[in-house]
């Protein structure tokens, strides 16, 4: 009973500052916006305060609780002293968003539970924030890059302080799903109308493209989508409150996730151009206040490049001496990309991309046919930040991320006759449901680890001491088991082709000698996944290896549990 009371008090301490600040920022608003913004503000306030306490060396449970209580009292005093009327108008659409949030939560829980030993291949990278980073060979740089982003660790630590980490995981999934759909509703209602907002909420609840892979927990990467959504609302709205939401979200993501910070910076720059063009075409004065808002957001989003959390030195896993970070030379050597299963020439995820692209084309067709550009000025100008961010993803060879972030925009600009909206909604929901199921089936292999891979990693951690070469997915398991004498290679490194995708024994032997002479590798590890499904060296999954027989004929196998095979090279 005492623990339940503590959890309730922890929930109050966590959410109360966000609720109160939402009343200060937006004294009068409707229920969906109030709830969405209150939750966003609560998470952002806790993270930012925790970060400040961390920098001051005061990040303890008692200090965090005292600061939160002080903040609650301060916000209450501001509200009581204010002459403004504070009110939340009931919006019956709130129950619609709640309903599809539950549907989306169940959908995500199904995906989560369908995966054996859920986890991604990069989880090791965030485990060294504020700690001494060991020499992880090729993968050291990944850990160093992630060590600057302390937001996740701050948030989880505060959750422990307030005992809210004991709340079921499903509740956190529901919260992030509700936030996601709450923003969708607000954007669609602001730019278009209620009917399209209903369609957007229902379809996006099923996590089209790969969004549901990143909305499986309440904090962290999911906030990158919310931060982007806040920019669309800031551009459209004339209310000050939208800027404060975008501001706190930008600070939070700047502490949490590099990609989202860069997306926010590029999108903010795009919205600045949109505002300038809008003012020029309509012969109006530039909205200087809004321009300044976006400039501030750019500076905050770019801050991770110039400001970082003080990191401890990188030490050798064996000798304990300072070592120079390893940077592999990136070549243009072609990779052997992994291919999803296809239907009629397209994978499930590409069918979804095509759907959202075609939705967007209806807007282009409408503009050409009706020529009502003035009525759609804001939607047209929103293409500027989308194109700028899209160029960034193309430049980094991550084109599918464009649909992760902007799939909603295809629905937002949808232009079809009103009489067809109902049938469109029904057919589209079925389409997203069916293709979403196959997307989940196709993609879940990248989030699961077999029991024998985990068992093999534990055996290595307790039995070996030499340098290990493998792909990142397995290296991740070794690092999680505190085995740091590891290395790998970039996706485009020629060594990947020589080790995994060619059958010339002489080339293979030269590659092995290179590992021995230059990287101090003692063992190469192959797994059943690497032999049958895919290999992930760094960013891009590649096809399963094609030359297992070279390992059997040329190297001594010292361990085989039916999944993990360890070959000794010296």
C-alpha positions in Angstrom: 0.0 0.0 0.0 2.8 2.4 0.9 4.5 1.8 -2.5 1.2 2.5 -4.3 0.9 5.8 -2.5 4.5 6.6 -3.4 3.8 5.9 -7.1 0.7 8.1 -7.0 2.7 10.9 -5.5 5.5 10.4 -8.0 2.9 10.7 -10.9 1.6 13.9 -9.4 5.1 15.4 -9.0 5.9 14.4 -12.6 2.8 15.6 -14.4 1.7 18.6 -12.2 4.4 21.0 -13.5 3.4 20.3 -17.1 -0.3 20.7 -16.4 0.2 24.0 -14.6 2.6 25.4 -17.2 0.1 24.6 -19.9 -2.4 26.8 -18.1 0.2 29.6 -18.0 1.1 29.2 -21.6 -2.4 28.6 -22.9 -4.9 29.9 -20.3 -7.9 28.8 -22.4 -7.9 25.9 -24.8 -9.7 22.7 -25.6 -9.2 19.3 -24.0 -7.1 17.5 -26.7 -4.5 20.3 -26.8 -4.5 20.7 -23.0 -3.8 17.1 -22.4 -1.2 16.7 -25.2 0.7 19.8 -24.2 0.5 19.0 -20.5 2.2 15.6 -21.0 4.8 17.1 -23.4 5.6 19.9 -20.9 5.9 17.5 -18.0 8.4 15.3 -19.8 10.4 18.3 -21.1 10.5 20.1 -17.7 11.7 17.0 -15.9 14.5 16.4 -18.4 15.7 20.0 -18.6 15.7 20.4 -14.8 17.5 17.1 -14.4 20.1 18.2 -16.9 20.7 21.4 -15.0 21.0 19.6 -11.7 23.4 17.1 -13.4 25.6 20.0 -14.6 25.7 21.5 -11.1 26.5 18.1 -9.5 23.3 18.1 -7.6 21.4 15.4 -9.5 20.0 13.4 -6.6 16.5 12.1 -5.7 15.9 14.6 -2.9 17.1 17.6 -5.0 15.0 16.6 -7.9 11.9 16.2 -5.8 12.5 19.6 -4.0 12.9 21.4 -7.3 9.7 19.9 -8.7 7.8 20.8 -5.6 9.2 24.4 -5.8 8.2 24.6 -9.5 4.7 23.4 -8.7 4.3 26.1 -6.0 5.8 28.8 -8.4 3.4 27.9 -11.2 0.4 27.8 -8.8 1.4 31.3 -7.6 1.6 32.6 -11.1 -1.8 31.2 -12.0 -3.4 32.6 -8.8 -1.9 36.0 -9.4 -3.0 36.1 -13.1 -6.0 38.1 -14.2 -6.6 35.8 -17.1 -9.4 33.2 -17.1 -8.1 29.7 -17.1 -10.4 27.2 -18.7 -10.3 23.9 -20.6 -13.2 23.4 -23.0 -14.4 19.9 -23.4 -14.0 18.5 -26.9 -15.9 15.2 -27.6 -13.3 14.4 -30.2 -11.0 13.7 -27.2 -12.7 10.2 -26.9 -12.0 9.5 -30.6 -8.3 10.2 -30.1 -8.4 8.1 -26.9 -10.0 5.2 -28.7 -7.5 5.1 -31.5 -4.7 5.6 -29.0 -5.8 2.4 -27.4 -5.9 0.7 -30.8 -2.5 2.0 -31.6 -1.2 0.9 -28.2 -2.5 -2.7 -28.7 -0.9 -2.6 -32.2 2.4 -1.7 -30.8 2.2 -4.1 -27.9 1.5 -6.9 -30.4 4.6 -5.9 -32.4 6.7 -5.8 -29.2 5.5 -9.1 -27.9 6.0 -10.8 -31.2 9.7 -10.3 -31.0 12.0 -12.6 -29.1 14.4 -10.7 -26.8 13.5 -7.3 -28.1 16.2 -4.7 -28.6 18.1 -2.9 -31.4 21.7 -3.2 -32.5 22.7 0.2 -31.1 21.7 -0.1 -27.4 25.3 -0.4 -26.3 26.0 3.1 -27.7 23.9 4.8 -25.1 25.3 2.9 -22.1 28.4 5.0 -21.5 26.9 8.5 -21.0 28.8 10.1 -18.1 31.1 7.0 -17.9 34.5 6.1 -19.0 34.2 4.9 -22.6 36.3 1.7 -23.2 38.1 1.1 -26.5 35.4 -0.7 -28.6 37.5 -0.8 -31.8 35.5 0.4 -34.8 32.4 0.9 -32.6 34.1 3.3 -30.2 33.0 6.3 -32.2 29.4 5.3 -32.0 29.6 5.2 -28.2 31.5 8.5 -28.1 28.8 10.2 -30.4 26.0 9.0 -28.2 27.7 9.8 -24.9 26.9 13.5 -25.6 23.2 12.9 -25.4 22.3 12.5 -21.7 18.6 13.2 -22.0 17.5 9.6 -21.9 19.5 8.7 -18.9 18.3 11.9 -17.1 14.7 11.0 -17.8 15.0 7.4 -16.7 16.8 8.4 -13.5 14.0 10.9 -12.7 11.5 8.0 -13.3 13.4 6.0 -10.8 13.5 8.9 -8.3 9.7 9.3 -8.6 9.1 5.5 -8.7 7.1 5.8 -11.9 9.3 3.3 -13.7 7.3 0.7 -11.8 4.3 1.7 -13.9 3.5 -1.0 -16.6 5.3 -0.5 -19.9 1.9 -0.5 -21.7 1.0 2.8 -20.0 4.1 4.4 -21.4 3.3 3.1 -24.9 -0.2 4.5 -24.5 1.1 7.9 -23.5 3.4 8.2 -26.5 0.7 7.0 -28.9 -1.7 9.5 -27.5 0.8 12.3 -27.9 1.5 11.3 -31.5 -2.1 11.1 -32.4 -2.9 14.3 -30.4 -0.5 16.2 -32.5 -1.8 14.6 -35.7 -5.3 15.8 -34.7 -4.2 19.3 -33.9 -2.2 19.7 -37.2 -5.0 18.3 -39.4 -7.6 20.4 -37.7 -5.5 23.5 -37.9 -4.5 23.1 -41.6 -7.6 21.3 -42.9 -10.8 20.2 -41.1 -12.3 17.8 -38.6 -13.1 15.0 -41.1 -9.6 14.8 -42.3 -8.3 15.0 -38.7 -10.4 11.9 -38.0 -8.9 10.1 -41.0 -5.4 11.1 -40.0 -5.7 9.9 -36.5 -7.2 6.6 -37.5 -4.6 5.8 -40.1 -1.6 7.0 -38.2 -2.7 5.0 -35.1 -1.4 1.9 -36.9 2.1 3.3 -37.3 2.5 3.4 -41.0 6.0 3.0 -42.5 8.3 2.4 -39.5 7.0 4.9 -37.0 5.7 2.3 -34.6 9.3 1.0 -34.2 10.1 4.3 -32.6 7.0 4.8 -30.5 7.4 1.8 -28.2 8.4 3.8 -25.1 7.4 7.1 -23.7 10.6 9.1 -24.0 13.6 9.3 -26.3 13.4 8.9 -30.1 9.6 9.3 -30.3 10.0 12.9 -29.2 11.8 13.6 -32.5 8.4 13.3 -34.3 6.6 15.4 -31.8 9.2 18.2 -32.0 8.8 18.2 -35.8 5.0 18.4 -35.4 5.3 21.4 -33.1 7.1 23.3 -35.9 4.1 22.8 -38.2 1.8 24.1 -35.5 4.1 27.1 -34.7 4.2 28.1 -38.4 0.4 28.0 -38.7 -0.6 29.5 -35.3 -0.4 33.1 -34.1 -0.5 32.1 -30.4 2.6 32.5 -28.3 2.0 29.1 -26.6 3.0 27.2 -29.7 6.5 28.7 -29.5 7.0 27.6 -25.9 6.0 24.1 -26.7 8.4 23.9 -29.7 11.1 25.5 -27.6 10.9 23.0 -24.7 10.7 20.1 -27.2 13.7 21.4 -29.1 15.8 21.6 -25.9 14.6 18.1 -24.9 15.5 16.6 -28.2 18.8 18.4 -28.3 19.7 16.6 -25.1 18.4 13.3 -26.4 18.8 12.5 -30.1 21.2 13.9 -32.8 19.0 13.1 -35.8 16.0 14.9 -34.4 18.1 18.0 -33.6 19.3 18.2 -37.2 15.8 17.6 -38.5 14.5 20.4 -36.3 17.2 22.7 -37.5 16.7 22.0 -41.2 12.9 22.2 -40.9 13.1 25.5 -38.9 15.3 26.9 -41.7 12.7 25.8 -44.2 9.9 27.5 -42.3 11.9 30.7 -42.2 12.1 30.6 -46.0 8.4 29.9 -46.1 7.6 32.9 -43.9 9.7 35.2 -46.0 8.1 34.0 -49.2 4.6 34.2 -47.7 5.2 37.8 -46.7 6.6 38.7 -50.1 3.8 37.2 -52.1 1.0 38.7 -50.0 2.7 42.1 -49.7 2.6 41.9 -46.0 5.2 42.7 -43.4 7.3 39.8 -42.4 6.3 38.2 -39.2 9.5 39.2 -37.4 8.5 37.6 -34.1 7.8 34.2 -35.7 11.0 34.5 -37.7 12.9 35.1 -34.5 11.2 32.1 -32.9 12.5 29.8 -35.7 16.0 31.3 -35.5 16.1 30.5 -31.8 14.9 27.0 -32.5 17.7 26.5 -35.1 20.3 27.7 -32.6 19.0 25.3 -29.9 18.8 22.4 -32.4 22.4 23.0 -33.5 23.8 23.2 -30.0 24.7 19.5 -29.8 27.4 20.2 -32.4 29.1 22.8 -30.3 28.1 21.9 -26.8 28.5 18.5 -25.3 28.3 16.8 -21.9 31.8 16.4 -20.6 33.0 12.9 -21.4 35.6 10.9 -19.7 38.6 9.6 -21.5 38.5 6.6 -23.8 40.7 3.8 -22.4 42.0 0.6 -23.8 39.9 -2.5 -22.9 43.1 -4.4 -22.0 45.8 -2.0 -21.0 43.8 0.8 -19.4 45.9 3.4 -21.3 44.5 6.3 -23.3 44.1 5.3 -26.9 43.3 7.2 -30.1 39.8 6.7 -31.4 39.7 4.4 -34.4 38.3 5.9 -37.6 37.8 3.6 -40.5 38.4 5.0 -44.0 35.0 5.0 -45.7 35.1 4.0 -49.3 32.5 3.8 -52.0 32.7 0.1 -52.2 29.2 -1.2 -53.0 27.3 -3.0 -50.3 25.1 -6.1 -50.6 21.8 -4.6 -49.4 19.3 -6.7 -47.6 16.0 -6.9 -49.5 12.6 -7.2 -47.9 10.1 -9.8 -49.3 8.1 -8.3 -52.1 4.5 -8.6 -53.5 4.0 -7.5 -57.1 7.5 -6.1 -57.2 7.2 -4.0 -54.0 7.9 -4.7 -50.3 5.1 -3.9 -47.8 6.8 -0.8 -46.7 7.2 0.4 -50.2 3.5 -0.2 -50.8 2.8 2.1 -47.9 5.2 4.7 -49.3 3.4 4.6 -52.6 0.1 5.1 -50.8 1.2 8.3 -49.1 2.9 9.5 -52.2 -0.3 9.1 -54.2 -2.2 10.9 -51.5 0.2 13.8 -52.0 -0.2 13.7 -55.8 -4.0 14.4 -55.4 -2.9 17.7 -54.0 -0.7 18.5 -57.0 -3.5 17.4 -59.3 -6.0 19.6 -57.4 -3.7 22.7 -57.7 -3.2 22.2 -61.4 -6.9 21.6 -62.1 -8.5 24.2 -59.7 -5.7 26.7 -59.6 -6.7 27.8 -56.1 -3.1 28.4 -54.9 -4.1 31.2 -52.6 -6.4 28.9 -50.5 -3.6 26.4 -50.1 -0.7 28.8 -49.5 0.4 27.4 -46.1 0.3 23.8 -47.3 2.3 24.7 -50.4 4.9 26.5 -48.4 5.2 23.6 -45.9 6.8 21.7 -48.8 9.9 23.9 -48.4 11.0 22.5 -45.0 9.9 19.0 -46.2 12.1 19.3 -49.2 15.1 20.6 -47.2 14.9 17.8 -44.7 14.4 15.3 -47.5 17.5 16.5 -49.1 19.4 15.9 -45.9 18.2 12.3 -45.7 19.0 11.7 -49.3 22.5 13.2 -48.7 23.0 10.7 -45.8 21.6 7.8 -47.9 18.6 7.4 -45.7 15.7 8.1 -48.0 13.1 5.9 -46.2 13.4 8.2 -43.2 11.6 10.9 -45.2 8.5 8.8 -45.0 9.1 8.1 -41.3 8.9 11.8 -40.6 6.5 13.0 -43.3 4.1 10.3 -44.1 1.4 12.3 -42.3 1.8 15.1 -44.8 0.6 13.0 -47.7 -2.7 12.6 -45.8 -2.7 16.3 -44.7 -2.8 17.5 -48.3 -5.2 14.8 -49.6 -7.7 16.3 -52.0 -10.6 14.0 -53.0 -14.3 14.8 -53.4 -16.1 14.8 -50.0 -18.5 12.1 -51.2 -15.6 9.6 -51.5 -14.0 10.3 -48.1 -15.9 7.6 -46.3 -15.0 4.8 -48.8 -11.4 6.2 -48.9 -11.3 6.0 -45.1 -12.5 2.4 -45.0 -10.3 1.1 -47.8 -7.3 3.0 -46.5 -7.6 1.7 -43.0 -7.8 -1.9 -44.3 -4.8 -1.2 -46.5 -2.7 0.2 -43.7 -3.7 -2.6 -41.4 -2.8 -5.4 -43.8 0.4 -3.8 -45.1 1.3 -2.8 -41.6 1.1 -6.4 -40.5 3.6 -7.4 -43.2 5.9 -4.4 -42.5 6.1 -5.6 -38.9 6.8 -9.2 -40.0 9.5 -7.9 -42.4 11.2 -5.6 -39.9 11.0 -7.5 -36.6 14.0 -9.6 -37.5 16.1 -6.5 -36.9 14.9 -6.2 -33.3 15.1 -9.8 -32.1 18.1 -11.8 -30.8 18.0 -15.5 -30.4 18.5 -17.2 -27.1 21.6 -18.9 -28.4 23.2 -15.6 -29.5 22.7 -14.3 -26.0 24.1 -17.5 -24.5 27.1 -17.4 -26.9 27.8 -13.8 -26.0 27.8 -14.7 -22.3 30.2 -17.6 -22.9 32.6 -15.4 -24.8 32.5 -12.8 -22.0 33.4 -15.5 -19.4 35.8 -17.6 -21.5 37.8 -15.5 -24.0 40.1 -12.5 -23.9 41.2 -11.9 -27.4 40.0 -9.4 -30.0 36.7 -10.3 -31.6 35.4 -9.3 -35.1 31.7 -9.7 -35.9 28.7 -7.6 -37.1 27.2 -4.9 -34.9 24.2 -6.8 -33.8 26.3 -9.5 -32.1 28.9 -7.0 -31.0 26.1 -5.3 -29.2 25.5 -8.4 -27.1 29.2 -8.7 -26.2 29.4 -5.1 -25.1 26.2 -5.5 -23.0 28.0 -8.4 -21.3 31.0 -6.1 -20.6 33.3 -7.7 -23.2 35.0 -4.7 -24.9 37.8 -6.2 -26.9 35.7 -6.0 -30.1 35.8 -4.4 -33.6 34.0 -4.3 -36.9 34.0 -2.4 -40.1 32.0 0.2 -42.0 29.3 -1.1 -44.3 31.3 0.0 -47.4 34.7 -1.3 -46.2 36.1 -3.7 -48.7 36.9 -6.1 -45.9 33.2 -6.9 -45.6 33.0 -8.1 -49.2 36.2 -10.1 -48.8 35.0 -11.8 -45.6 31.4 -12.5 -46.4 30.5 -12.3 -50.1 33.3 -13.8 -52.2 34.5 -17.4 -52.6 38.2 -17.0 -53.5 40.3 -18.7 -50.7 43.3 -16.5 -51.4 41.3 -13.2 -51.1 39.7 -14.6 -47.9 43.1 -15.5 -46.5 44.4 -12.0 -47.2 41.4 -10.5 -45.4 42.1 -12.7 -42.4 45.7 -11.7 -42.4 44.6 -8.0 -42.4 42.4 -8.6 -39.3 45.3 -10.2 -37.6 48.0 -7.7 -38.6 46.1 -4.4 -38.4 43.2 -4.9 -36.0 44.6 -7.4 -33.5 41.7 -9.7 -34.1 41.9 -13.2 -32.6 38.4 -14.5 -33.4 35.7 -14.1 -36.0 32.2 -14.8 -34.9 29.4 -15.9 -37.2 25.8 -16.4 -36.2 22.9 -18.3 -37.7 21.2 -14.9 -38.4 24.4 -13.8 -40.3 24.3 -16.9 -42.4 20.6 -17.1 -43.1 19.0 -13.6 -42.7 21.2 -10.5 -42.7 24.4 -8.9 -41.6 24.5 -5.4 -40.0 28.0 -3.9 -39.8 26.8 -0.3 -39.0 23.9 1.5 -40.6 22.6 -0.6 -43.5 21.5 -4.3 -43.3 23.2 -6.4 -45.9 22.5 -9.9 -47.3 23.4 -13.0 -45.4 27.0 -14.2 -46.0 27.5 -16.6 -48.9 30.8 -18.3 -48.2 30.4 -20.2 -44.9 32.5 -23.1 -46.4 35.6 -20.8 -46.4 35.4 -20.5 -42.7 35.0 -24.3 -42.2 37.9 -25.1 -44.5 40.4 -22.4 -43.5 39.8 -21.6 -39.8 39.7 -23.5 -36.6 36.3 -23.6 -35.0 36.5 -23.5 -31.2 32.9 -23.0 -30.3 29.5 -23.9 -31.8 26.2 -23.9 -29.9 24.1 -24.4 -33.0 23.8 -20.7 -33.7 27.0 -18.9 -32.7 30.2 -20.1 -34.2 33.6 -18.9 -33.1 36.6 -19.2 -35.5 40.1 -18.7 -34.2 42.5 -16.9 -36.6 45.7 -17.0 -34.5 
